[in-house]
């Protein structure tokens, strides 16, 4: 993706980027919010593509960028109002996941988890039915408790700073859709029931079973998300500007990939922000440009953005991301198993939860994984920043257009009210993409072709 996501609203639209199965549940049910300058976008690469490709047609080398101080423009364009927005969104990126963890803790110590378990046992005699009932009740109560923060972060702030175009009714409708998707994906599809079967069958090694089982779910989520989930929230159509589409296809041809799926999406129905991303693989792989991006950017800037997204394809970032997620999931779930069992031994009597295979332990598992995922954010975001920086380099190498890249980053920062140069701690903890000032500096100075030096990815 060109912007640091979803990442996107908290929903199964971000499933492919979740750490593991339960991390997906934590991210959608317990209020894990996207990082500043963050968007959920996958980066698939066609199997068999190599990271270093030959461009059969040499791109036109643009003129040397004009004497324009983009760095000064970034700094001066970051107004006091933008600073307030960035500060408040940063606070929310920390408060919301911690609030979700606190809610899970409240479920346990208040006895609410045990009470919901008793209701689930009364209404269902099989594990599948009990898990479905518990999930519906748990998700509904969590959603109500989190709604004030969700409303403030996703609706109030966005309207206050002129970034949202949604009515309250439309926004609430999206929240309802997300809740329904969560219940269907985890409850109706018996994922949670299978999780508890594994916990019951392997009381000491369930973490290993979940980590292994998460991999096919990540693959399925990545494949199905663009086809099944995304269209619930927006309307996707092939790129209507045929001239621009032809130029994009020309860049894809130089990269040696089939770019038959270039879409635009009506994000203007929800926001004035701009972005682009890649998602899916195989039959579902696509490059998606927000209609707000098409409106706000010049064609040459959009071509660089597309080159960045093509870089995700060519550099195999979706596959590397899935492997990274799977490997990290083993570590996270191993730690979660240790923490959960220690917590049951210490507090189980007070909670009314004697073993982890008790349905009432769901808040414990979700809260524990949420906490560990929150603490692991710096590692995950460091990996993501490296991936995005590689795609920035690829976009420069495939277009040879430094000025358009710098202008694209400037437009993104201004339109989205992004902090171009956040404090190091904020960047380290929350930023999934390099800050705008670093990306502009790269765009201005990375020109190996000008001196005949070797490039990193595109020959």
C-alpha positions as CSV (number, residue, x, y, z in Angstrom):
1,X,0.0,0.0,0.0
2,X,1.1,3.5,-0.6
3,X,-0.1,4.7,2.8
4,X,0.9,3.5,6.2
5,X,-3.3,0.7,7.4
6,X,-6.1,-0.9,7.6
7,X,-4.7,0.2,8.0
8,X,-8.5,0.3,7.3
9,X,-11.3,0.2,9.8
10,X,-11.2,-2.7,12.3
11,X,-12.9,-5.5,10.5
12,X,-12.2,-8.7,8.7
13,X,-11.1,-6.5,5.8
14,X,-7.8,-6.6,7.7
15,X,-7.8,-10.3,8.3
16,X,-5.0,-11.1,5.9
17,X,-2.7,-8.9,7.8
18,X,-3.6,-10.2,11.3
19,X,-1.0,-12.1,13.2
20,X,-2.9,-15.3,13.7
21,X,-6.4,-16.7,14.0
22,X,-7.0,-15.3,17.5
23,X,-5.2,-12.1,16.7
24,X,-7.7,-11.6,13.9
25,X,-10.5,-12.0,16.5
26,X,-8.7,-9.6,18.8
27,X,-8.3,-7.0,16.0
28,X,-11.9,-7.1,15.1
29,X,-13.6,-7.6,18.4
30,X,-11.5,-5.8,20.9
31,X,-10.9,-2.5,19.2
32,X,-7.5,-2.8,17.8
33,X,-7.2,0.4,15.7
34,X,-5.2,1.2,12.7
35,X,-1.9,3.0,13.2
36,X,-1.5,6.6,12.1
37,X,-0.9,6.9,8.4
38,X,-1.9,3.3,8.2
39,X,-4.0,1.3,5.7
40,X,-4.6,-2.3,5.3
41,X,-3.4,-3.5,2.1
42,X,-2.0,-6.7,0.9
43,X,0.8,-7.0,-1.5
44,X,0.6,-10.1,-3.5
45,X,3.1,-11.3,-6.0
46,X,2.4,-13.7,-8.8
47,X,4.1,-17.1,-8.1
48,X,7.2,-17.4,-10.1
49,X,8.0,-13.7,-10.2
50,X,11.5,-12.8,-9.2
51,X,12.2,-9.8,-7.1
52,X,14.7,-8.4,-9.6
53,X,13.2,-8.1,-13.1
54,X,14.4,-6.9,-16.4
55,X,12.4,-4.1,-18.0
56,X,12.0,-4.8,-21.7
57,X,11.2,-1.2,-22.5
58,X,13.4,1.5,-20.9
59,X,11.2,4.0,-19.2
60,X,11.6,7.6,-20.2
61,X,14.0,9.4,-17.9
62,X,12.4,12.5,-16.6
63,X,14.0,15.9,-16.4
64,X,15.9,16.7,-13.2
65,X,13.4,17.7,-10.6
66,X,12.8,21.5,-10.3
67,X,14.4,23.5,-7.6
68,X,11.5,23.1,-5.2
69,X,11.9,22.6,-1.5
70,X,9.5,19.8,-0.8
71,X,10.8,19.3,2.7
72,X,10.0,22.9,3.6
73,X,6.6,22.5,2.0
74,X,5.9,19.4,4.1
75,X,6.8,21.1,7.3
76,X,5.0,24.4,6.5
77,X,1.9,22.5,5.2
78,X,1.6,20.6,8.5
79,X,-0.7,23.2,10.2
80,X,-1.6,23.6,13.8
81,X,-5.0,21.9,13.0
82,X,-3.1,19.0,11.4
83,X,-1.0,18.7,14.4
84,X,-4.0,18.5,16.7
85,X,-5.5,15.8,14.5
86,X,-2.3,13.7,14.4
87,X,-1.9,14.1,18.2
88,X,-5.5,12.9,18.9
89,X,-5.3,10.0,16.5
90,X,-2.0,8.9,18.0
91,X,-3.6,8.9,21.5
92,X,-6.5,6.9,20.1
93,X,-4.1,4.3,18.5
94,X,-2.9,3.6,22.1
95,X,-6.1,4.1,24.1
96,X,-8.4,1.9,21.9
97,X,-6.4,-1.4,22.1
98,X,-5.7,-0.9,25.8
99,X,-9.4,-0.2,26.4
100,X,-10.2,-3.5,24.6
101,X,-7.9,-5.4,26.9
102,X,-9.4,-3.7,29.9
103,X,-12.9,-4.8,28.7
104,X,-11.8,-8.4,28.4
105,X,-10.4,-8.1,32.0
106,X,-13.7,-6.7,33.2
107,X,-15.6,-9.7,31.6
108,X,-13.5,-12.1,33.7
109,X,-13.3,-10.3,37.1
110,X,-16.9,-9.2,37.1
111,X,-18.1,-12.8,36.5
112,X,-19.8,-11.7,33.3
113,X,-17.8,-14.3,31.2
114,X,-19.0,-17.1,33.5
115,X,-22.6,-15.8,33.3
116,X,-22.5,-15.7,29.5
117,X,-21.1,-19.2,29.6
118,X,-24.1,-20.4,31.6
119,X,-26.5,-18.8,29.1
120,X,-24.6,-20.4,26.2
121,X,-24.7,-23.9,27.9
122,X,-28.5,-23.5,28.6
123,X,-29.2,-22.6,24.9
124,X,-26.8,-25.1,23.3
125,X,-25.8,-28.7,24.0
126,X,-23.1,-28.9,21.5
127,X,-19.8,-27.0,21.5
128,X,-20.6,-25.3,18.1
129,X,-23.9,-23.9,19.4
130,X,-22.3,-22.8,22.7
131,X,-19.5,-21.0,21.0
132,X,-21.8,-19.3,18.6
133,X,-24.1,-18.1,21.4
134,X,-21.2,-17.0,23.5
135,X,-19.5,-15.2,20.6
136,X,-22.8,-13.3,19.7
137,X,-23.2,-12.2,23.3
138,X,-19.6,-11.3,23.8
139,X,-19.3,-9.4,20.5
140,X,-22.5,-7.5,21.2
141,X,-21.5,-6.4,24.7
142,X,-17.9,-5.5,23.6
143,X,-19.3,-3.6,20.7
144,X,-21.6,-1.5,22.9
145,X,-18.8,-0.8,25.5
146,X,-16.4,0.2,22.7
147,X,-18.9,2.2,20.7
148,X,-18.1,5.6,22.4
149,X,-14.4,5.3,21.6
150,X,-15.1,3.9,18.1
151,X,-17.5,6.8,17.5
152,X,-15.1,9.4,18.8
153,X,-12.2,8.1,16.8
154,X,-13.9,7.0,13.6
155,X,-16.7,9.6,13.3
156,X,-16.3,12.6,15.6
157,X,-12.6,13.3,14.9
158,X,-12.9,12.6,11.2
159,X,-15.8,15.1,10.9
160,X,-14.2,17.7,13.2
161,X,-11.2,17.9,10.9
162,X,-13.2,17.7,7.6
163,X,-12.1,14.2,6.6
164,X,-15.3,12.2,6.7
165,X,-18.2,12.4,4.3
166,X,-20.4,9.8,6.0
167,X,-23.6,10.4,7.8
168,X,-24.1,8.9,11.3
169,X,-26.5,6.4,9.9
170,X,-24.1,5.2,7.2
171,X,-21.3,5.0,9.7
172,X,-23.5,3.0,12.1
173,X,-24.4,0.8,9.2
174,X,-20.8,0.0,8.5
175,X,-20.3,-0.9,12.2
176,X,-23.2,-3.3,12.0
177,X,-21.8,-4.9,8.9
178,X,-18.4,-5.4,10.5
179,X,-20.1,-7.0,13.6
180,X,-22.1,-9.3,11.4
181,X,-19.0,-10.3,9.3
182,X,-17.2,-11.1,12.6
183,X,-19.9,-13.4,13.8
184,X,-20.3,-15.2,10.5
185,X,-16.5,-15.6,10.0
186,X,-15.8,-16.9,13.5
187,X,-19.0,-18.3,14.7
188,X,-21.2,-19.5,11.9
189,X,-18.1,-20.7,10.2
190,X,-17.1,-22.9,13.1
191,X,-13.6,-21.4,13.5
192,X,-14.0,-20.7,17.3
193,X,-15.5,-24.2,17.9
194,X,-12.5,-25.7,16.2
195,X,-10.2,-23.6,18.3
196,X,-11.8,-24.9,21.5
197,X,-11.7,-28.5,20.2
198,X,-7.9,-28.0,19.8
199,X,-7.7,-26.6,23.3
200,X,-9.6,-29.5,24.8
201,X,-7.7,-32.2,22.9
202,X,-4.2,-30.7,23.4
203,X,-4.3,-28.8,26.7
204,X,-0.6,-28.1,26.6
205,X,0.1,-27.9,22.9
206,X,-3.0,-26.1,21.6
207,X,-0.9,-23.1,20.7
208,X,0.9,-25.2,18.1
209,X,-2.3,-26.5,16.6
210,X,-3.7,-22.9,16.3
211,X,-0.5,-21.6,14.8
212,X,-0.5,-24.3,12.2
213,X,-4.2,-24.0,11.5
214,X,-3.9,-20.2,11.1
215,X,-1.9,-20.5,7.9
216,X,-4.6,-21.9,5.6
217,X,-7.0,-19.3,7.2
218,X,-4.6,-16.5,6.3
219,X,-4.5,-17.8,2.7
220,X,-8.3,-18.1,2.5
221,X,-8.8,-14.7,4.0
222,X,-6.3,-13.1,1.6
223,X,-8.0,-14.8,-1.4
224,X,-11.6,-14.0,-0.3
225,X,-11.3,-10.6,1.2
226,X,-11.5,-8.6,-2.1
227,X,-14.3,-10.8,-3.5
228,X,-16.5,-11.3,-0.5
229,X,-15.8,-8.8,2.3
230,X,-14.7,-5.5,0.6
231,X,-17.8,-5.2,-1.6
232,X,-20.0,-5.1,1.5
233,X,-18.6,-1.7,2.3
234,X,-17.8,-0.1,-1.1
235,X,-18.4,-0.4,-4.8
236,X,-15.5,-1.5,-7.0
237,X,-15.3,-1.0,-10.8
238,X,-12.6,-1.3,-13.4
239,X,-10.6,1.9,-13.7
240,X,-12.8,4.1,-15.9
241,X,-10.1,6.4,-17.2
242,X,-9.0,4.3,-20.2
243,X,-6.0,6.5,-21.0
244,X,-4.7,6.2,-17.5
245,X,-5.4,2.5,-17.5
246,X,-3.4,2.2,-20.6
247,X,-0.4,3.9,-19.0
248,X,-0.7,1.7,-16.0
249,X,-0.7,-1.4,-18.2
250,X,2.4,-0.1,-19.9
251,X,4.2,0.1,-16.5
252,X,2.9,-3.3,-15.7
253,X,4.3,-4.6,-19.0
254,X,7.7,-3.2,-18.2
255,X,7.5,-5.0,-14.8
256,X,6.4,-8.2,-16.6
257,X,3.2,-8.8,-14.7
258,X,-0.4,-9.1,-15.9
259,X,-2.2,-6.0,-14.6
260,X,-5.6,-6.9,-15.8
261,X,-7.3,-6.1,-12.5
262,X,-6.9,-2.3,-11.8
263,X,-9.9,-1.0,-9.9
264,X,-11.3,2.2,-8.5
265,X,-13.4,2.2,-5.4
266,X,-15.9,4.8,-4.2
267,X,-14.2,5.7,-0.9
268,X,-15.5,9.3,-1.4
269,X,-18.7,8.0,0.1
270,X,-16.9,7.7,3.4
271,X,-13.8,9.9,3.4
272,X,-11.8,12.7,1.8
273,X,-8.5,10.8,2.6
274,X,-6.6,9.3,-0.3
275,X,-4.9,5.9,-0.7
276,X,-4.2,3.0,-2.9
277,X,-3.5,-0.7,-2.2
278,X,-3.1,-4.2,-3.5
279,X,-5.0,-7.2,-2.3
280,X,-5.7,-10.8,-3.0
281,X,-3.8,-13.3,-5.0
282,X,-4.5,-15.5,-8.0
283,X,-8.0,-14.8,-9.3
284,X,-8.6,-12.1,-6.7
285,X,-5.4,-10.1,-7.0
286,X,-6.0,-6.5,-7.8
287,X,-4.6,-3.0,-7.6
288,X,-7.2,-0.6,-6.1
289,X,-7.1,3.2,-6.4
290,X,-9.5,5.2,-4.2
291,X,-11.6,7.6,-6.2
292,X,-10.4,10.4,-3.9
293,X,-6.8,9.6,-5.0
294,X,-7.8,9.8,-8.7
295,X,-9.4,13.2,-7.9
296,X,-6.6,14.6,-5.9
297,X,-3.5,13.5,-7.8
298,X,-2.1,14.2,-11.3
299,X,-1.7,11.3,-13.7
300,X,2.1,11.1,-13.3
301,X,1.7,10.9,-9.5
302,X,-0.9,8.1,-9.8
303,X,1.5,6.3,-12.1
304,X,4.2,6.4,-9.4
305,X,1.6,5.2,-6.8
306,X,0.8,2.3,-9.2
307,X,4.5,1.5,-9.6
308,X,4.7,1.3,-5.9
309,X,1.8,-1.2,-5.8
310,X,3.3,-3.2,-8.6
311,X,6.5,-3.3,-6.5
312,X,4.5,-5.2,-3.9
313,X,3.5,-7.8,-6.5
314,X,7.0,-8.2,-7.9
315,X,8.8,-8.3,-4.6
316,X,6.5,-11.0,-3.3
317,X,5.4,-9.0,-0.3
318,X,2.1,-10.9,0.2
319,X,3.8,-14.2,0.5
320,X,6.6,-12.9,2.6
321,X,4.0,-11.2,4.8
322,X,2.0,-14.4,5.2
323,X,5.2,-16.3,6.2
324,X,6.2,-13.6,8.6
325,X,2.7,-13.6,10.1
326,X,2.8,-17.4,10.4
327,X,6.2,-17.4,12.0
328,X,5.3,-14.6,14.4
329,X,2.1,-16.4,15.2
330,X,4.0,-19.4,16.6
331,X,5.9,-17.1,19.0
332,X,2.8,-15.1,20.0
333,X,0.6,-18.1,20.6
334,X,3.3,-19.9,22.5
335,X,3.5,-16.9,24.8
336,X,-0.3,-16.6,25.0
337,X,-0.6,-20.3,26.1
338,X,1.9,-19.7,28.9
339,X,0.2,-16.5,30.1
340,X,-3.4,-17.9,29.9
341,X,-2.6,-21.1,31.8
342,X,-0.8,-19.1,34.5
343,X,-3.7,-16.7,34.7
344,X,-6.2,-19.5,35.1
345,X,-4.2,-21.1,37.9
346,X,-3.9,-17.7,39.7
347,X,-7.4,-16.2,39.1
348,X,-9.5,-19.0,37.8
349,X,-11.4,-19.5,41.1
350,X,-12.4,-15.8,41.1
351,X,-13.5,-15.9,37.4
352,X,-15.3,-19.2,37.7
353,X,-13.1,-20.6,34.9
354,X,-11.2,-23.7,35.9
355,X,-9.6,-24.7,32.5
356,X,-8.8,-23.1,29.2
357,X,-11.3,-25.3,27.4
358,X,-14.1,-23.6,29.3
359,X,-16.1,-21.4,26.9
360,X,-15.8,-18.5,29.4
361,X,-12.1,-18.3,28.8
362,X,-12.6,-16.6,25.4
363,X,-12.2,-13.1,26.9
364,X,-8.9,-14.3,28.5
365,X,-7.6,-15.6,25.2
366,X,-8.6,-12.6,23.2
367,X,-7.3,-10.1,25.8
368,X,-4.0,-12.0,26.2
369,X,-3.4,-12.1,22.4
370,X,-4.4,-8.4,22.1
371,X,-1.9,-7.4,24.8
372,X,0.9,-9.4,23.2
373,X,0.1,-8.1,19.8
374,X,0.1,-4.5,21.1
375,X,3.5,-5.1,22.7
376,X,4.8,-6.6,19.5
377,X,3.7,-3.6,17.3
378,X,7.2,-2.1,17.1
379,X,8.5,-5.3,15.5
380,X,5.6,-5.8,13.1
381,X,5.7,-2.1,12.1
382,X,9.4,-2.2,11.6
383,X,9.0,-5.1,9.1
384,X,6.1,-3.2,7.4
385,X,8.2,0.0,7.1
386,X,10.9,-2.0,5.4
387,X,8.5,-3.6,3.0
388,X,6.9,-0.2,2.1
389,X,10.4,1.4,1.6
390,X,11.3,-1.4,-0.8
391,X,8.1,-0.7,-2.8
392,X,8.9,3.0,-2.9
393,X,12.3,2.2,-4.4
394,X,10.7,-0.1,-6.9
395,X,8.2,2.6,-7.9
396,X,11.1,5.0,-8.5
397,X,13.0,2.4,-10.5
398,X,10.1,1.5,-12.8
399,X,9.1,5.1,-13.5
400,X,12.4,7.1,-13.2
401,X,10.2,9.9,-12.1
402,X,11.5,11.4,-8.8
403,X,9.5,14.6,-9.0
404,X,6.2,12.8,-9.4
405,X,7.0,10.6,-6.4
406,X,7.9,13.5,-4.2
407,X,4.7,15.3,-5.2
408,X,2.6,12.2,-4.6
409,X,4.0,11.9,-1.0
410,X,3.4,15.6,-0.5
411,X,-0.2,15.2,-1.6
412,X,-0.8,12.2,0.6
413,X,0.5,13.9,3.7
414,X,-1.5,17.1,3.1
415,X,-4.8,15.4,2.2
416,X,-4.6,12.9,5.1
417,X,-3.3,15.4,7.6
418,X,-0.3,13.2,8.3
419,X,2.5,14.2,10.6
420,X,5.5,14.3,8.2
421,X,8.1,13.9,10.9
422,X,6.6,12.2,14.0
423,X,8.6,11.8,17.3
424,X,10.9,8.7,17.1
425,X,8.9,6.9,19.8
426,X,5.6,7.4,17.9
427,X,7.2,6.2,14.7
428,X,8.8,3.2,16.4
429,X,5.5,2.1,18.1
430,X,2.8,3.0,15.6
431,X,4.0,3.7,12.1
432,X,3.6,0.9,9.6
433,X,5.0,3.1,6.8
434,X,8.0,5.5,6.7
435,X,7.0,9.0,7.6
436,X,6.3,11.4,4.7
437,X,9.6,13.3,5.2
438,X,11.6,10.1,4.8
439,X,9.7,9.1,1.7
440,X,10.2,12.5,0.1
441,X,13.9,12.5,0.9
442,X,14.1,9.0,-0.8
443,X,12.2,10.3,-3.8
444,X,14.5,13.3,-4.2
445,X,17.8,11.5,-3.8
446,X,17.4,8.0,-5.2
447,X,18.6,8.3,-8.8
448,X,21.2,5.6,-9.5
449,X,20.3,5.5,-13.2
450,X,21.5,9.1,-13.5
451,X,25.0,8.0,-12.8
452,X,24.9,4.5,-14.3
453,X,24.9,2.9,-10.8
454,X,23.1,-0.4,-10.4
455,X,19.5,-0.4,-9.2
456,X,18.2,-2.6,-6.5
457,X,15.2,-4.3,-8.1
458,X,14.6,-3.3,-11.7
459,X,17.3,-3.8,-14.3
